[in-house]
Amino acid sequence: MDLASHPDSAAYGMLATRSPLVRRLLARNPSPFTFTGTGTFVVGPKGPGSTVAVIDPGPNDPAHIAALLAGLAGERVSHIVITHTHMDHSPGAPALKAATGALIVGCAPLVLRDDGPRADAGFDASYAPDRVLTDGESVSGPDWTLTAVHTPGHTSNHLCYALEQEKALFTGDHVMGWSTTVVAPPDGDMADYMASLQKLIARDDAIYHPTHGEAVTDPQRFARHLLSHRRQRETQILRGIDEGLVTIPAMVAAMYAMVDKRLHPAAGRSVLAHLIDLEQRGQVVRSGDRWAKCGES
C-alpha cells in the first residue's frame, strides 16, 4: 500500500479529536517503519484557556510543529511528554518548548551507537528533559493526570503514560496499532519487552493509544496476543535450528518470507534479541554467526 494515500493521510495537518481529553496530530513521515506517521497526542480539554500536555511531538519538522501550534491556539501547553528518544518521537520537543515555554518531561536521555539496522534513524542526541519521570511518577493539569509506566524492551528508557481520567494508556512504540514492535539490541531487550507486556496485561486500561497506528480497544487481549506471538517466534527459531537454519539471515528468510524485504534487516534485529534471550536462559549457544541448541554440536 502507498502509505501517502492511506486513509489516515487525510489527517495530516489536522488535530483530530479522539475523546473528550485526547486529540491526535499525525506527522507527515510515513514509512515502512512508522506506518502512516508519528501520532502526536494532546491531552486535556479543547478550548481557550485550557491547559494541555503534548505527548511525543515527533520529528524535527517545522510544518508539523506549526500545525500543532495552530490547532492549540488559545490553549496553554504545560508539559511536553516523551515516551522514548527515537528520532521520530522526541526531536520536535525543543521547537515546541521554545514556542510555548512548556517543560520537557518523561524518559531519561539515551544515546547509543548501534551495531546494525534498526527501525528508525537512531537516538535523539539533542534530547534534554527538564525532569525525568520514573515508574509511577505523574504530571498533571487541572483536568488530567499522566502517570509514567516504565516499559523497557523496545528501548531501555521507554515509558508509557496512563491517563487516569479515561483509563487510557499511551503506549509509544511498546504496543503499536499496526505491527509488532522491533526489539533491536544492544539497547532493545527481548526479556524486558516480554516482561513489560506482562506488566500491561495485569493492568485495567480500557484503551491504548499507540504512537503508530490506530487505537486498541481490547488492550489486554491485544497484549496477550503480542506475548503469544513472541513465544511463537521463539518456537520457530528453535525449530529452525533443528532444521538447519543456524544463521540469522537464514532464519529471517524463512520466518519473514511474506514480509516486505525492506523490513528484513530490522526483523533480523528482533531475531537476534530472541536469540540473546534464549542464550541467557541456557537454551541456545552461539559460535561466530552460527547458533545451536545447548548440548548440540
ABEGO torsion letter per residue (X at the ends): XBAAABAAAAABGBBBBABAABBBBBBBABBAAAEAEBBBBBBEBBEBGBBBBBBGAEBBBAAAAAAAAAAABGBBBABBBBABABAAAAAAAAAAAAAAGBBBBEBBBBBBBBABBBABAEBBAABBBABBBBBGBBBBBAABBBBBBBBBGABAABBBBBBAAAGBBBAEAABBAABBBBBBOAABBAAAAAAAAAAAAABABABBBBABEBBBABAAAAAAAAAAAAAAAAAAAAAAAAAGBABAAAAAAAAAAABBAAAAAAAAAAAAAAAAAAAAAGABBBBEABBBBBGBX
